[in-house]
Amino acid sequence: MFGFLRRDRKAGQPTSGPGEETARETYEGFLLLARPVRDGGQWRVAGTIRRADDEEGAGFDFVRADTMADRDEATRMCFLKARQLVDEQGDRLLAHD
């Protein structure tokens, strides 16, 4: 359903996934992991969303087309996008079909 979040829109190819964790926060019962990806001279917005009470459980990875000039700004945007996904989809993000 959210395949568009996992694709590199410029190249049209799947990305390799989120990078290393730079920060984490809890929001509305979810654990948000900021994991920006280095992309040339920019940082691509990416992260993982998990249930806060299940840090090792399955998560929802997202990689956005958005890029930022520095890692701190990309980390901030990771949290903004993750909160938006939680607000819009909630538990459906982690539902298995």
Rosetta blueprint (number, residue, H / E / L):
1 M L
2 F L
3 G H
4 F H
5 L H
6 R H
7 R E
8 D L
9 R L
10 K L
11 A L
12 G L
13 Q L
14 P E
15 T L
16 S L
17 G L
18 P L
19 G L
20 E L
21 E L
22 T L
23 A E
24 R E
25 E E
26 T E
27 Y E
28 E L
29 G L
30 F E
31 L E
32 L E
33 L E
34 A E
35 R L
36 P L
37 V E
38 R E
39 D E
40 G L
41 G L
42 Q E
43 W E
44 R E
45 V E
46 A E
47 G E
48 T E
49 I E
50 R E
51 R E
52 A L
53 D L
54 D L
55 E L
56 E L
57 G L
58 A L
59 G L
60 F E
61 D E
62 F E
63 V E
64 R E
65 A E
66 D E
67 T E
68 M E
69 A L
70 D L
71 R H
72 D H
73 E H
74 A H
75 T H
76 R H
77 M H
78 C H
79 F H
80 L H
81 K H
82 A H
83 R H
84 Q H
85 L H
86 V H
87 D H
88 E H
89 Q H
90 G H
91 D H
92 R H
93 L H
94 L H
95 A L
96 H L
97 D L
